[in-house]
Amino acid sequence: MRISRFFIDAPLSLGTCDLPEASAHYIGRVLRLTAGTAVQLFDGSGQEYAGALVEVGKKHVTVELRERFSGQAESCLKIHLGQGLSRGERMDWAIQKATELGAAEITPIISERCEVRLKDERADKRLTHWRQVAISACEQCGRSIVPTIHPPMPMSEWLKLEAELKLVLHPVAAPLASHPRPATLAFLIGPEGGLSEGEVAQARSAGFQPARLGPRVLRTETAPVVALSVAQQLWGDFQPDI
């Protein structure tokens, strides 16, 4: 039977401890787990903790952590995904799948054809929501380190980042496999309306090389799934010898 696995937003250690209020509410009131249930916890440090629930009340949960071990190794390929900001479930999907596929950092990108506008409190709420999407994806897929989800950023600012290989997806370009293996990779993917030719030119001026995935134009939420899968197969931890 699969053991329930949870991210705890606080440092963990062996022994008995009370869980933070939000985690306690989810485990005790939402999932309705009971004392004696085996659990596996992680705090984003790369360590995993196995134990069992000792006490489950209405407002608190106590757990006994009996074993500590190293979690799932992160990919040798450090990927920073610049994902064009899109509506609702499309953005959630992109962040969820990018997390499952090993992205180390994800930045929502504001570009010319972006139809989503986030300001102040709404932007803060969306960022909190996206981070929770990434946490849930880590709980499901076995990652022990939660990727960094950055606040939305204008494309011109994001282009300044450093990476060994910087790629912008484009339907007319050399295939992804034509590039040599990098240690760090920055991927720029446009929004629902795509990047304008001016933006592609701007990216190229910042050192980004155009790359294509195949003969078909992919939707904005499909592109990161395919791009990261191919990159991990070529250069990352999808390779059998990594």
C-alpha positions as CSV (number, residue, x, y, z in Angstrom):
1,M,0.0,0.0,0.0
2,R,1.3,3.4,-0.9
3,I,2.2,5.6,2.1
4,S,0.7,9.1,2.1
5,R,3.4,11.7,1.5
6,F,3.2,15.4,2.6
7,F,5.3,18.6,2.3
8,I,5.7,20.4,5.6
9,D,6.6,24.0,5.5
10,A,8.9,23.9,8.5
11,P,12.2,22.1,9.3
12,L,11.8,18.5,10.3
13,S,13.8,16.2,12.5
14,L,13.5,12.8,14.1
15,G,11.3,12.4,17.1
16,T,7.8,13.6,18.0
17,C,6.6,16.9,16.7
18,D,3.4,18.9,16.1
19,L,2.7,19.8,12.5
20,P,2.0,23.4,11.4
21,E,-1.7,24.4,11.5
22,A,-2.3,24.3,7.7
23,S,-0.8,20.8,7.4
24,A,-2.7,19.6,10.5
25,H,-6.0,20.8,9.1
26,Y,-5.4,19.1,5.7
27,I,-4.3,15.8,7.3
28,G,-6.9,15.7,10.1
29,R,-9.9,17.5,8.7
30,V,-9.7,17.2,4.9
31,L,-8.2,13.7,4.5
32,R,-9.5,12.5,7.9
33,L,-6.4,10.3,8.6
34,T,-6.3,8.7,12.0
35,A,-3.7,7.9,14.6
36,G,-1.4,5.1,13.6
37,T,-1.5,6.0,9.9
38,A,2.0,5.7,8.3
39,V,3.2,8.9,6.6
40,Q,6.2,10.2,4.8
41,L,7.1,13.9,5.2
42,F,9.6,16.2,3.5
43,D,10.5,19.8,4.1
44,G,12.2,20.8,0.8
45,S,15.7,20.2,2.2
46,G,16.2,17.0,0.2
47,Q,15.6,14.7,3.2
48,E,12.6,12.4,3.7
49,Y,11.2,11.4,7.0
50,A,9.1,8.2,7.6
51,G,6.9,7.8,10.6
52,A,3.3,7.6,11.8
53,L,0.6,9.9,13.1
54,V,0.5,9.7,16.9
55,E,-2.5,12.0,17.7
56,V,-5.0,13.6,15.4
57,G,-7.3,16.3,16.8
58,K,-9.6,18.9,15.5
59,K,-6.9,21.6,15.5
60,H,-3.6,19.8,15.8
61,V,-1.7,16.7,14.5
62,T,1.3,15.1,16.2
63,V,3.6,12.8,14.3
64,E,6.5,10.5,15.3
65,L,9.3,10.5,12.8
66,R,11.4,7.4,13.1
67,E,13.6,7.3,10.0
68,R,15.4,9.9,7.9
69,F,16.8,9.2,4.4
70,S,17.9,11.0,1.3
71,G,15.1,11.8,-1.1
72,Q,14.8,11.5,-4.8
73,A,17.9,12.9,-6.5
74,E,17.3,16.1,-8.5
75,S,18.0,16.0,-12.2
76,C,21.6,16.7,-13.3
77,L,20.1,19.2,-15.8
78,K,19.1,22.4,-14.0
79,I,16.2,23.8,-16.0
80,H,14.7,27.3,-15.6
81,L,11.4,27.5,-17.4
82,G,10.1,30.9,-18.6
83,Q,6.5,30.1,-19.2
84,G,4.3,32.6,-21.0
85,L,1.5,33.6,-18.6
86,S,-1.8,32.0,-19.5
87,R,-5.3,31.7,-18.1
88,G,-6.3,29.6,-15.1
89,E,-6.0,25.9,-15.7
90,R,-3.5,26.2,-18.5
91,M,-1.0,27.9,-16.2
92,D,-1.7,25.4,-13.4
93,W,-1.1,22.5,-15.9
94,A,2.2,23.9,-17.1
95,I,3.5,24.4,-13.6
96,Q,2.3,21.0,-12.4
97,K,3.9,19.1,-15.3
98,A,7.1,21.2,-15.3
99,T,7.5,20.3,-11.6
100,E,6.9,16.6,-12.4
101,L,9.5,16.8,-15.2
102,G,12.2,18.2,-13.0
103,A,12.3,21.9,-13.6
104,A,14.4,23.6,-10.9
105,E,12.8,27.1,-11.4
106,I,9.7,28.4,-13.1
107,T,8.9,32.0,-14.0
108,P,5.6,33.2,-15.4
109,I,6.5,35.5,-18.3
110,I,4.6,38.7,-19.2
111,S,4.8,39.3,-23.0
112,E,3.1,41.3,-25.7
113,R,0.4,38.8,-26.4
114,C,-0.2,37.8,-22.8
115,E,-4.0,38.2,-22.1
116,V,-3.6,37.8,-18.3
117,R,-3.0,40.9,-16.2
118,L,-2.2,40.4,-12.5
119,K,-1.7,43.2,-10.0
120,D,-1.0,43.6,-6.3
121,E,-3.2,41.3,-4.2
122,R,-4.4,39.2,-7.1
123,A,-0.8,38.6,-8.2
124,D,0.1,37.5,-4.7
125,K,-2.8,35.1,-4.5
126,R,-1.9,33.5,-7.8
127,L,1.7,33.1,-6.8
128,T,0.6,31.4,-3.6
129,H,-1.7,29.2,-5.6
130,W,1.1,28.3,-8.1
131,R,3.5,27.4,-5.3
132,Q,0.8,25.1,-3.9
133,V,0.4,23.5,-7.3
134,A,4.1,22.8,-7.4
135,I,4.1,21.4,-3.8
136,S,1.2,19.0,-4.6
137,A,3.1,17.9,-7.7
138,C,6.2,17.1,-5.6
139,E,4.0,15.2,-3.1
140,Q,2.7,13.1,-6.0
141,C,5.8,12.5,-8.1
142,G,8.3,11.9,-5.3
143,R,10.5,15.0,-5.5
144,S,12.0,16.1,-2.2
145,I,12.9,19.6,-3.3
146,V,10.1,22.0,-4.4
147,P,11.1,24.1,-7.5
148,T,11.3,27.8,-7.1
149,I,8.2,29.6,-8.5
150,H,9.1,33.2,-9.2
151,P,6.6,36.1,-9.4
152,P,5.5,37.0,-12.9
153,M,8.2,39.0,-14.7
154,P,8.4,41.0,-17.9
155,M,10.1,39.0,-20.6
156,S,12.8,41.7,-21.1
157,E,13.9,41.2,-17.4
158,W,13.8,37.4,-17.5
159,L,16.0,37.4,-20.6
160,K,18.9,38.7,-18.5
161,L,19.3,35.4,-16.6
162,E,22.5,33.3,-16.9
163,A,22.4,29.7,-18.3
164,E,24.8,27.5,-20.2
165,L,22.2,27.0,-23.0
166,K,19.3,29.4,-23.5
167,L,16.5,28.3,-25.9
168,V,13.4,29.9,-27.2
169,L,10.8,27.6,-28.9
170,H,10.1,28.5,-32.5
171,P,8.5,26.5,-35.3
172,V,11.2,27.4,-37.8
173,A,14.5,26.5,-36.2
174,A,17.0,23.6,-35.7
175,P,15.7,20.7,-33.7
176,L,16.4,20.6,-29.9
177,A,18.7,17.6,-30.4
178,S,21.1,19.7,-32.5
179,H,22.4,21.5,-29.4
180,P,25.2,20.2,-27.2
181,R,24.5,18.9,-23.7
182,P,24.4,21.8,-21.1
183,A,24.5,21.7,-17.3
184,T,22.0,24.6,-17.0
185,L,19.2,25.3,-19.4
186,A,16.8,28.2,-19.8
187,F,13.7,27.5,-21.8
188,L,11.4,30.4,-23.1
189,I,7.9,29.4,-24.1
190,G,5.3,31.9,-25.3
191,P,1.8,32.5,-24.1
192,E,-1.5,31.4,-25.9
193,G,-0.9,33.9,-28.7
194,G,2.8,33.0,-29.0
195,L,5.8,35.3,-29.0
196,S,5.9,38.1,-31.6
197,E,8.7,38.1,-34.1
198,G,10.1,41.2,-32.3
199,E,10.2,39.2,-29.0
200,V,11.9,36.3,-30.7
201,A,14.5,38.8,-32.1
202,Q,14.9,40.3,-28.6
203,A,15.5,36.8,-27.1
204,R,18.1,36.1,-29.8
205,S,19.9,39.3,-28.9
206,A,20.0,38.1,-25.3
207,G,21.7,34.9,-26.3
208,F,18.7,32.7,-26.8
209,Q,18.8,30.2,-29.7
210,P,15.7,29.2,-31.5
211,A,14.8,25.5,-31.2
212,R,11.9,23.4,-32.5
213,L,10.3,20.3,-31.1
214,G,8.7,18.9,-34.3
215,P,6.5,19.7,-37.3
216,R,3.4,20.8,-35.3
217,V,2.7,24.0,-33.4
218,L,2.0,23.1,-29.8
219,R,-0.3,24.8,-27.3
220,T,1.3,26.9,-24.6
221,E,0.5,24.3,-21.9
222,T,1.6,21.4,-24.1
223,A,4.9,22.9,-25.1
224,P,6.7,22.7,-21.7
225,V,5.6,19.1,-21.2
226,V,7.2,18.1,-24.5
227,A,10.2,20.4,-24.3
228,L,11.2,19.3,-20.8
229,S,10.6,15.6,-21.6
230,V,12.9,15.9,-24.7
231,A,15.5,17.8,-22.7
232,Q,15.6,15.3,-19.9
233,Q,15.8,12.5,-22.5
234,L,18.7,14.2,-24.3
235,W,20.7,15.6,-21.4
236,G,19.0,14.9,-18.0
237,D,17.8,12.1,-15.8
238,F,15.6,10.3,-18.4
239,Q,18.9,8.7,-19.8
240,P,19.4,5.2,-18.5
241,D,23.1,5.8,-17.6
242,I,22.4,8.9,-15.4
